[in-house]
Amino acid sequence: MNAAITSTGQREFHSGAGEQSLSLDFLHRYLLGNYRDLYAATLALDVNDHNAVLIALNLLATTAEADPDQRRAEGRLIARRLALLPPPRVYGLFRELRRAKVNNRRTRAIMRDWLAARPDLAFDAVKYRAAVKDAVRHAHLRPGGELGPFLFTPHRPAAYTTPILETWRRAHYEQAALYKLPYTVAEGFAAKHRIARAAFLERIAPRLTRLERLRLQESARTLGADAVRADLATMPLTRLASYVLALSPDDRVHRRAELTAALRTAARRSAGDQAGRWGAVVAVLDDSFSSYGSGHKRRRPLAVALACHFLLEALASEYTPLWLSGRSDALLARPYGATPLGERILDGLDRRPERLLIVSDGWDNSPPGLAGEVLRIWRTRLDPRHTCAVVHLNPVYDAADFDVRRLAPTVPTAGIRDAENLVALVELAQFAEGRTGLFELRAHLARRIEEFLREDDA
């Protein structure tokens, strides 16, 4: 679970992409070969999209190794997970299945049902034409209406009756038509027609998705395309934290009220009915230099810490944040300095909170090992009855240990990718502590699977 939540096979601060991919691949193969039912069950948990695709791919590629009951259960889990994934991820999975020559009956049925459930397959055919064509060909499907000609002989018809297909055809020679297409498609036509970037962004703004607006907002502002404005209050919490950290310190100060209000709104939305129910909470938040992450995952660990800060503020009735740098202004957080986790944990425990949460990559180095000793003595000598719940949330996968890096055996550690999953991960962390066994874990997974599939039936 820790690996499937945190790792995407990309470079991290302490390990390269090759190490990450090799380590993750080993874990997938090990779980698939030894605990196939538990491996499939992780699709019902909050794994990241990269690992959800890998799990589905591995299960479909080894259909012959599953018994009928397993195939039935896996089929429902895969179908439900694919319905929740972004379409590009699913089309990427279908293309990978084609490259791997996985074409059993279950695979074709899952591809057929997913394509049939798409709300507008003509839209997909325009936006992801090559991927849709590969999926149709691999699943041996015959798309009805004008989709077949569009996918395989797109320029042959003189005109289409399907509006979006006709708009795509006209966009080849008519500039006005491209502004009725999805942004990623229209961008290519804009380059073909040599349309100025600022003018293009201004006119395509109504067609942008929520996340496209967020991604393009700053570059559009520089070009003077004021129509591209994102409603920050509707953005996912961790994504919004990443956006804030990408801004310059001067911009953050200038827009402090707007950014803080947006982060708190997103945090309250994520907290839901748990808001204000967690009692006294202290958070130790890692903003050391390693929270920069890597060129592939720039400032990702710090963004998770910042998002957790605002979420815990919403969950707690009394909240104290302790940044490793000693910073008191969370909005100006930046990756800098060593990792004095031990000192900050001592400061947190000194406040006698009901919960102490540590959000860090676990590389305690100032001095090395102090955090582990503090937690060991606290749990075994000073608080053996667990009056203070301590949980370590780690946003970085440690390829060498096939897990996220832990601070102490006496404290549960869970991987975290998005702060929105914090509440569920704190619950799951009890299994990492070793006070519960495989029976309890299976029971927990059975409940999660039932809830996961019930949402699909609803």
C-alpha positions as CSV (number, residue, x, y, z in Angstrom):
1,M,0.0,0.0,0.0
2,N,2.8,2.4,0.9
3,A,4.5,1.8,-2.4
4,A,1.2,2.0,-4.5
5,I,0.3,5.3,-2.9
6,T,3.7,7.1,-3.1
7,S,5.7,5.7,-6.0
8,T,5.2,6.6,-9.6
9,G,8.5,5.1,-10.9
10,Q,10.0,8.5,-11.2
11,R,13.1,10.0,-9.8
12,E,13.0,11.1,-6.1
13,F,15.5,13.1,-4.1
14,H,17.4,10.1,-2.8
15,S,16.9,7.6,-5.7
16,G,16.8,7.6,-9.5
17,A,14.0,6.6,-11.8
18,G,15.7,3.2,-12.6
19,E,15.8,2.3,-8.9
20,Q,12.3,3.4,-8.3
21,S,10.9,1.4,-11.3
22,L,12.9,-1.8,-10.5
23,S,11.8,-1.8,-6.9
24,L,8.2,-1.1,-7.7
25,D,8.1,-3.8,-10.3
26,F,9.5,-6.4,-7.9
27,L,6.8,-5.5,-5.3
28,H,4.0,-5.9,-7.9
29,R,5.3,-9.3,-9.0
30,Y,5.8,-10.5,-5.5
31,L,2.3,-9.6,-4.4
32,L,0.7,-10.9,-7.5
33,G,2.5,-14.3,-7.2
34,N,1.9,-14.8,-3.5
35,Y,-1.2,-12.8,-2.4
36,R,-3.2,-12.4,-5.6
37,D,-6.5,-11.7,-3.7
38,L,-4.8,-9.0,-1.6
39,Y,-3.1,-7.6,-4.7
40,A,-6.4,-7.2,-6.5
41,A,-8.0,-5.7,-3.3
42,T,-5.7,-2.8,-3.4
43,L,-7.7,-1.5,-6.4
44,A,-10.4,-0.6,-3.8
45,L,-8.0,1.6,-1.8
46,D,-6.5,5.0,-2.5
47,V,-3.6,3.9,-4.7
48,N,-2.3,6.4,-7.2
49,D,-3.2,6.1,-10.9
50,H,0.2,4.8,-12.0
51,N,-0.1,1.8,-9.7
52,A,-3.8,1.2,-10.4
53,V,-2.9,0.8,-14.1
54,L,0.0,-1.6,-13.3
55,I,-2.3,-3.7,-11.1
56,A,-5.0,-3.9,-13.7
57,L,-2.4,-4.7,-16.4
58,N,-0.8,-7.5,-14.3
59,L,-4.1,-9.1,-13.4
60,L,-5.4,-9.1,-17.0
61,A,-2.0,-10.5,-18.3
62,T,-2.2,-13.4,-15.8
63,T,-5.9,-14.4,-16.3
64,A,-5.0,-18.0,-16.7
65,E,-3.5,-18.2,-13.2
66,A,-6.8,-17.1,-11.5
67,D,-9.7,-19.4,-10.6
68,P,-13.3,-18.5,-11.7
69,D,-14.1,-16.8,-8.4
70,Q,-11.0,-14.7,-8.5
71,R,-11.6,-13.7,-12.2
72,R,-15.1,-12.6,-11.3
73,A,-14.0,-10.5,-8.3
74,E,-11.0,-9.1,-10.2
75,G,-13.2,-8.2,-13.2
76,R,-15.6,-6.1,-11.0
77,L,-12.7,-4.3,-9.2
78,I,-10.9,-3.5,-12.5
79,A,-14.0,-2.2,-14.1
80,R,-14.8,0.0,-11.1
81,R,-11.3,1.3,-10.9
82,L,-11.1,2.1,-14.6
83,A,-14.4,4.1,-14.3
84,L,-12.6,6.3,-11.8
85,L,-9.3,6.8,-13.7
86,P,-8.8,9.7,-16.0
87,P,-9.4,8.7,-19.7
88,P,-5.8,9.1,-20.8
89,R,-4.7,6.6,-18.1
90,V,-7.2,4.1,-19.3
91,Y,-6.3,4.5,-23.0
92,G,-2.7,4.2,-22.0
93,L,-3.5,0.9,-20.3
94,F,-5.3,-0.4,-23.4
95,R,-2.3,0.5,-25.6
96,E,0.0,-1.3,-23.1
97,L,-2.2,-4.4,-23.3
98,R,-2.0,-4.3,-27.0
99,R,1.8,-4.0,-27.0
100,A,2.0,-6.9,-24.5
101,K,-0.4,-9.0,-26.7
102,V,-2.8,-9.5,-23.9
103,N,-6.1,-10.2,-25.7
104,N,-8.0,-12.8,-23.6
105,R,-11.8,-12.7,-23.4
106,R,-11.9,-10.9,-20.1
107,T,-9.6,-8.1,-21.4
108,R,-11.8,-7.6,-24.5
109,A,-15.0,-7.5,-22.4
110,I,-13.5,-4.9,-20.0
111,M,-12.4,-2.8,-22.9
112,R,-15.8,-3.1,-24.7
113,D,-17.8,-2.2,-21.5
114,W,-15.6,0.7,-20.6
115,L,-15.8,2.2,-24.2
116,A,-19.6,1.6,-24.2
117,A,-20.0,3.5,-20.9
118,R,-18.1,6.6,-22.2
119,P,-20.5,9.6,-22.2
120,D,-19.3,10.8,-25.6
121,L,-17.1,8.5,-27.5
122,A,-17.1,10.9,-30.5
123,F,-15.4,13.4,-28.2
124,D,-12.9,10.8,-27.1
125,A,-12.3,9.9,-30.8
126,V,-11.3,13.6,-31.5
127,K,-9.2,14.1,-28.3
128,Y,-7.5,10.7,-28.2
129,R,-8.0,9.4,-31.8
130,A,-4.9,7.2,-32.0
131,A,-5.6,5.6,-28.6
132,V,-9.3,5.0,-29.4
133,K,-8.4,3.4,-32.7
134,D,-5.9,1.1,-31.0
135,A,-8.5,0.1,-28.4
136,V,-11.2,-0.6,-31.0
137,R,-8.8,-2.6,-33.1
138,H,-7.5,-4.6,-30.1
139,A,-10.9,-5.4,-28.7
140,H,-12.3,-6.4,-32.2
141,L,-15.0,-3.8,-32.0
142,R,-17.0,-2.3,-34.8
143,P,-17.9,1.3,-33.8
144,G,-21.3,2.4,-35.1
145,G,-22.3,5.5,-37.1
146,E,-19.5,7.7,-38.3
147,L,-16.9,6.7,-35.7
148,G,-15.5,3.9,-37.9
149,P,-14.8,6.1,-40.9
150,F,-13.5,8.9,-38.6
151,L,-11.0,6.5,-36.9
152,F,-9.7,4.7,-39.9
153,T,-10.3,7.0,-42.9
154,P,-10.8,10.5,-41.3
155,H,-10.3,12.6,-44.4
156,R,-12.4,10.5,-46.8
157,P,-15.9,11.7,-45.9
158,A,-16.8,15.1,-47.5
159,A,-18.7,16.0,-44.3
160,Y,-19.8,14.5,-41.0
161,T,-23.3,14.8,-39.4
162,T,-21.8,14.3,-35.9
163,P,-21.1,17.9,-34.7
164,I,-17.7,17.4,-33.1
165,L,-16.4,15.3,-36.0
166,E,-17.6,18.0,-38.5
167,T,-15.9,20.7,-36.3
168,W,-12.7,18.7,-36.4
169,R,-12.9,18.5,-40.2
170,R,-13.6,22.2,-40.6
171,A,-10.8,23.2,-38.2
172,H,-8.2,22.1,-40.8
173,Y,-9.1,25.1,-43.0
174,E,-11.3,27.3,-40.8
175,Q,-9.8,29.1,-37.8
176,A,-13.2,29.8,-36.1
177,A,-13.9,26.1,-35.9
178,L,-10.9,25.2,-33.7
179,Y,-12.3,27.2,-30.8
180,K,-15.1,24.6,-30.5
181,L,-12.7,21.7,-30.0
182,P,-11.0,20.5,-26.7
183,Y,-8.0,22.6,-25.8
184,T,-5.3,19.9,-26.5
185,V,-6.7,19.4,-30.0
186,A,-7.2,23.1,-30.7
187,E,-3.7,23.8,-29.7
188,G,-2.3,21.8,-32.6
189,F,-4.6,23.6,-35.0
190,A,-3.7,27.0,-33.6
191,A,0.0,26.2,-34.3
192,K,-0.9,25.1,-37.9
193,H,-2.8,28.4,-38.5
194,R,0.0,30.5,-36.9
195,I,-2.4,32.0,-34.3
196,A,-0.7,34.2,-31.7
197,R,-0.6,32.4,-28.3
198,A,-2.3,35.2,-26.4
199,A,-5.2,35.5,-28.9
200,F,-5.6,31.7,-28.9
201,L,-5.7,31.5,-25.1
202,E,-8.2,34.3,-24.8
203,R,-10.7,32.7,-27.2
204,I,-10.2,29.1,-26.1
205,A,-10.7,30.0,-22.4
206,P,-14.4,28.8,-22.3
207,R,-13.3,25.3,-23.4
208,L,-10.7,24.9,-20.8
209,T,-11.1,22.3,-18.0
210,R,-10.7,23.2,-14.4
211,L,-7.1,21.8,-14.2
212,E,-6.2,23.3,-17.6
213,R,-7.1,26.7,-16.3
214,L,-5.0,26.2,-13.2
215,R,-2.0,25.0,-15.3
216,L,-2.2,27.8,-17.8
217,Q,-3.2,30.7,-15.6
218,E,0.2,32.1,-14.9
219,S,1.5,31.9,-18.4
220,A,-1.7,33.4,-19.7
221,R,-1.4,36.2,-17.2
222,T,2.1,37.0,-18.5
223,L,0.7,37.2,-22.1
224,G,-2.2,39.3,-21.1
225,A,-4.9,36.7,-21.7
226,D,-7.0,37.7,-18.7
227,A,-9.9,35.4,-19.6
228,V,-7.9,32.3,-18.4
229,R,-8.7,32.5,-14.7
230,A,-9.0,29.5,-12.4
231,D,-11.5,29.3,-9.6
232,L,-9.0,28.3,-6.9
233,A,-11.7,27.5,-4.3
234,T,-12.9,24.5,-6.4
235,M,-9.4,23.0,-6.9
236,P,-8.3,19.7,-5.1
237,L,-6.3,20.6,-2.0
238,T,-2.9,19.0,-2.8
239,R,-3.0,20.3,-6.4
240,L,-3.8,23.8,-5.1
241,A,-0.8,23.5,-2.7
242,S,1.5,22.6,-5.6
243,Y,0.2,25.7,-7.5
244,V,0.9,27.9,-4.5
245,L,4.4,26.7,-4.1
246,A,5.1,27.3,-7.8
247,L,4.4,31.0,-7.3
248,S,7.2,33.4,-6.3
249,P,7.4,34.5,-2.7
250,D,6.3,38.0,-3.8
251,D,3.3,36.7,-5.6
252,R,2.3,34.7,-2.5
253,V,2.6,37.7,-0.3
254,H,0.6,39.9,-2.7
255,R,-2.2,37.3,-3.1
256,R,-2.1,36.1,0.6
257,A,-5.8,36.6,1.3
258,E,-6.9,34.9,-1.9
259,L,-4.5,31.9,-1.6
260,T,-5.2,31.3,2.1
261,A,-8.9,31.4,1.6
262,A,-8.8,29.0,-1.3
263,L,-6.6,26.5,0.7
264,R,-8.9,26.7,3.7
265,T,-12.0,26.2,1.6
266,A,-10.4,23.1,-0.1
267,A,-9.3,21.8,3.3
268,R,-12.8,22.1,4.8
269,R,-14.2,20.3,1.8
270,S,-11.7,17.5,2.3
271,A,-12.4,17.3,6.1
272,G,-16.1,16.8,5.6
273,D,-18.0,15.7,8.7
274,Q,-14.7,15.1,10.5
275,A,-14.0,18.9,10.7
276,G,-13.2,20.0,14.2
277,R,-13.5,16.5,15.7
278,W,-9.9,15.5,16.1
279,G,-9.2,17.3,19.3
280,A,-5.8,18.8,20.1
281,V,-3.4,18.0,17.2
282,V,0.3,18.8,16.7
283,A,1.8,18.4,13.2
284,V,5.6,18.1,12.6
285,L,6.0,19.3,9.0
286,D,9.1,18.7,6.9
287,D,10.3,21.7,4.8
288,S,13.9,20.6,4.7
289,F,15.9,20.7,1.5
290,S,14.9,17.1,0.5
291,S,11.2,18.3,0.4
292,Y,12.1,19.7,-3.0
293,G,11.7,16.2,-4.4
294,S,13.1,16.0,-7.9
295,G,12.9,17.6,-11.4
296,H,10.1,15.1,-12.2
297,K,8.2,15.7,-8.9
298,R,9.2,19.2,-8.1
299,R,8.3,20.3,-4.6
300,R,5.8,17.4,-4.3
301,P,6.8,16.4,-0.7
302,L,6.5,20.0,0.4
303,A,3.2,20.4,-1.3
304,V,1.8,17.4,0.6
305,A,3.1,18.9,3.9
306,L,1.5,22.2,3.1
307,A,-1.8,20.6,2.1
308,C,-1.8,18.4,5.3
309,H,-1.2,21.6,7.3
310,F,-4.4,23.2,6.2
311,L,-6.4,19.9,6.4
312,L,-5.2,19.3,10.0
313,E,-6.1,22.9,10.8
314,A,-9.7,22.0,9.7
315,L,-9.8,18.7,11.4
316,A,-8.5,19.8,14.8
317,S,-10.3,21.7,17.5
318,E,-6.9,22.9,18.7
319,Y,-4.0,22.9,16.2
320,T,-0.2,23.6,16.4
321,P,2.0,23.3,13.3
322,L,5.8,22.8,13.8
323,W,7.8,23.3,10.6
324,L,11.3,21.9,10.8
325,S,12.8,25.2,9.7
326,G,11.0,27.0,12.6
327,R,8.9,28.9,10.0
328,S,5.6,30.3,11.3
329,D,4.3,31.4,7.9
330,A,3.1,28.3,6.0
331,L,2.3,30.2,2.8
332,L,6.0,31.1,2.4
333,A,7.3,27.5,2.9
334,R,10.3,26.5,0.8
335,P,12.7,23.6,0.8
336,Y,15.7,24.6,2.8
337,G,18.1,23.3,5.4
338,A,18.6,20.0,7.4
339,T,16.1,17.7,8.9
340,P,16.0,18.1,12.7
341,L,13.0,15.8,13.2
342,G,14.0,14.7,16.7
343,E,13.9,18.2,18.1
344,R,10.6,19.1,16.5
345,I,9.0,15.8,17.7
346,L,10.2,16.7,21.3
347,D,8.6,20.1,20.9
348,G,5.4,18.5,19.8
349,L,5.2,15.8,22.5
350,D,5.9,18.5,25.1
351,R,2.5,20.0,24.3
352,R,0.7,16.7,25.2
353,P,-1.6,16.6,22.2
354,E,-4.2,13.9,21.6
355,R,-2.6,13.3,18.2
356,L,0.9,13.9,16.8
357,L,1.2,13.7,13.0
358,I,4.6,13.7,11.3
359,V,4.7,14.5,7.6
360,S,8.2,13.8,6.4
361,D,10.3,11.7,4.0
362,G,11.9,10.2,7.2
363,W,15.5,11.1,6.5
364,D,16.3,12.3,10.0
365,N,19.8,13.8,9.9
366,S,20.2,16.5,12.5
367,P,21.4,14.5,14.4
368,P,20.8,11.2,12.6
369,G,18.6,8.8,14.6
370,L,17.3,11.2,17.2
371,A,13.7,11.1,16.1
372,G,13.7,7.3,16.3
373,E,15.1,7.3,19.8
374,V,12.6,10.0,21.0
375,L,9.7,8.0,19.6
376,R,11.0,4.7,21.1
377,I,11.4,6.1,24.6
378,W,8.1,7.9,24.4
379,R,6.1,4.9,23.4
380,T,7.9,2.3,25.6
381,R,8.6,4.3,28.7
382,L,6.5,7.5,28.9
383,D,3.3,6.7,27.0
384,P,2.9,2.9,26.8
385,R,-0.9,3.2,26.9
386,H,-1.0,5.3,23.7
387,T,-2.8,8.3,25.2
388,C,-1.2,10.3,22.4
389,A,-1.7,8.8,18.9
390,V,1.4,9.2,16.9
391,V,1.4,8.6,13.1
392,H,4.1,9.2,10.5
393,L,2.9,10.0,7.0
394,N,5.6,9.7,4.3
395,P,5.1,11.1,0.8
396,V,8.3,9.5,-0.6
397,Y,8.9,5.8,-1.6
398,D,12.3,4.4,-0.5
399,A,13.3,2.1,-3.4
400,A,16.1,0.4,-1.3
401,D,13.7,-0.8,1.4
402,F,10.7,-1.5,-0.8
403,D,8.6,0.8,1.4
404,V,8.5,4.3,2.7
405,R,11.2,5.2,5.2
406,R,10.2,4.7,8.8
407,L,11.2,6.6,11.9
408,A,10.7,4.0,14.6
409,P,9.2,0.4,14.8
410,T,6.9,1.6,17.6
411,V,5.2,4.3,15.5
412,P,3.0,3.4,12.5
413,T,4.1,4.8,9.1
414,A,1.8,5.1,6.1
415,G,2.6,6.4,2.6
416,I,0.7,9.5,1.4
417,R,0.4,11.1,-2.0
418,D,-2.6,13.4,-1.6
419,A,-3.5,15.1,1.6
420,E,-7.2,14.4,0.8
421,N,-6.5,10.8,1.8
422,L,-5.1,11.6,5.2
423,V,-8.1,10.5,7.3
424,A,-8.3,7.1,5.7
425,L,-4.5,6.6,5.9
426,V,-4.4,7.4,9.6
427,E,-6.9,4.5,10.0
428,L,-4.9,2.2,7.7
429,A,-1.7,3.0,9.7
430,Q,-2.8,0.7,12.5
431,F,-1.9,-2.3,10.3
432,A,1.7,-0.9,9.9
433,E,2.1,-0.7,13.6
434,G,2.0,-4.5,14.1
435,R,-0.7,-4.5,16.7
436,T,-3.2,-6.0,14.3
437,G,-2.8,-9.1,12.1
438,L,-3.6,-10.5,8.7
439,F,-7.1,-11.5,9.7
440,E,-8.0,-7.9,10.7
441,L,-6.3,-6.6,7.5
442,R,-8.4,-8.9,5.4
443,A,-11.6,-7.8,7.2
444,H,-10.7,-4.2,6.6
445,L,-10.0,-4.8,2.9
446,A,-13.3,-6.7,2.6
447,R,-15.2,-3.7,4.0
448,R,-13.4,-1.3,1.7
449,I,-14.1,-3.5,-1.3
450,E,-17.8,-3.7,-0.4
451,E,-18.0,0.1,-0.1
452,F,-16.0,0.5,-3.3
453,L,-18.3,-1.7,-5.4
454,R,-21.5,-0.5,-3.7
455,E,-20.7,3.0,-5.0
456,D,-20.5,1.5,-8.5
457,D,-23.9,-0.2,-8.1
458,A,-25.4,3.1,-6.9
